[in-house]
Structure formats: C-alpha cells, structure tokens
Amino acid sequence: MPKFVFAYHGGKSPESPEEGQKVMAAWNAWYGGMGAAVQDGGGPAGPSKTVSSGGVADNGGSNPLSGLTQVEAPDIDAAVAMAQGCPILTDGGSVEVAEVLQM
C-alpha cells in the first residue's frame, strides 16, 4: 500500500501545561483513529535552516515545517481524508500531503 507524508506547517505552541495536555490528547486521539495506517508518528520540528545553492539561511523558509507523520493509505484521496482530521487545522496550521514514491 502507498505511503504518504503529512508535512505540518503553522499552528501554535501551547501556552500552558494544561493546554499542552489538551493538545497532546487531541493528537493522540487522531492518531488512534487512524490506527495501523500510522507508519511513523514523527513529531514536531524544531528550529530549521534552509539550504539552497545560495547558502544557508536560519529562517526556515517561507512556510516553515512544524512537524511530520508518515501514513499508509490506498491513494492520495484517502490520505487527504485522514489529514482533514488533524488537530493542527484548529490552530490555524495546514497539512501538506505527498506520496512517498518507491524508487
């Protein structure tokens, strides 16, 4: 079955430990609902650097990565349907869905 990467952009960090627990509960419930389709839960991304032919920048690019997950789904439409339940969407973030091509 094809694998897909969910690349998270945006969202916000919890402002308190209580909010952090609530956010983690939402993510865990979402992952639980996807069951065995979650191949690698990944995690949040830390500060990043953008590497290009012009050098290295500390800005994370125009749309910095917030985190990633790898899932298995029959096709990209099924993967998109899974991504639509992602908790980052309620915090103003987005999920980019891309198939991992077999080489």
WOZI-V218574 format. One record per pair of residues at least 24 apart in sequence whose ideal C-beta (glycine too) atoms are under 10 Angstrom apart, sorted by the first residue. I is the first residue (numbers start at 1). J is the second residue. Records with the same first field share a line. If there is no record, write none. Layout:
I=J ; J
This chain:
1=37 ; 39 ; 71 ; 72 ; 73 ; 74 ; 75 ; 78
2=71 ; 72 ; 73 ; 74 ; 75 ; 76 ; 78 ; 79 ; 99 ; 100 ; 101 ; 102
3=37 ; 39 ; 40 ; 70 ; 71 ; 72 ; 73 ; 79 ; 99 ; 100 ; 101 ; 102
4=37 ; 39 ; 69 ; 70 ; 71 ; 72 ; 73 ; 75 ; 76 ; 78 ; 79 ; 80 ; 82 ; 83 ; 97 ; 98 ; 99 ; 100
5=39 ; 40 ; 42 ; 68 ; 69 ; 70 ; 71 ; 79 ; 95 ; 96 ; 97 ; 98 ; 99 ; 100
6=38 ; 42 ; 67 ; 68 ; 69 ; 70 ; 71 ; 79 ; 80 ; 82 ; 83 ; 86 ; 88 ; 95 ; 96 ; 97 ; 98
7=42 ; 45 ; 63 ; 65 ; 66 ; 67 ; 68 ; 69 ; 83 ; 94 ; 95 ; 96 ; 97 ; 98
8=42 ; 43 ; 44 ; 45 ; 64 ; 65 ; 66 ; 67 ; 68 ; 69 ; 83 ; 86 ; 87 ; 88 ; 89 ; 93 ; 94 ; 95 ; 96
9=45 ; 60 ; 61 ; 62 ; 63 ; 64 ; 65 ; 66 ; 67 ; 88 ; 92 ; 93 ; 94 ; 95 ; 96
10=63 ; 64 ; 65 ; 66 ; 88 ; 89 ; 91 ; 92 ; 93 ; 94 ; 95
11=44 ; 66 ; 67 ; 86 ; 87 ; 88 ; 89 ; 90 ; 91 ; 92 ; 93 ; 94 ; 95
12=66 ; 88 ; 91 ; 92 ; 93
13=44 ; 66 ; 91
14=91
22=87
23=87 ; 88 ; 90 ; 91
24=87
25=87
26=85 ; 86 ; 87 ; 88 ; 90 ; 91
27=67 ; 69 ; 86 ; 87 ; 88
28=87
29=85 ; 87
30=69 ; 82 ; 83 ; 85 ; 86 ; 87 ; 88
31=69 ; 71 ; 86 ; 87
33=82 ; 85
34=69 ; 71 ; 72 ; 73 ; 82 ; 83 ; 85 ; 86
36=71 ; 72
37=70 ; 71 ; 72 ; 73 ; 74 ; 78 ; 79 ; 82
38=69 ; 70 ; 71 ; 72 ; 82
39=69 ; 70 ; 71 ; 72 ; 100
40=68 ; 69 ; 70 ; 71
41=67 ; 68 ; 69 ; 70 ; 71
42=67 ; 68 ; 69 ; 70 ; 71
43=67 ; 68 ; 69
44=68 ; 88
63=94 ; 96
65=96
66=91 ; 93 ; 94 ; 95
67=93 ; 95
68=95 ; 96
69=95
70=100
71=97 ; 100
72=100
73=97 ; 99
75=99
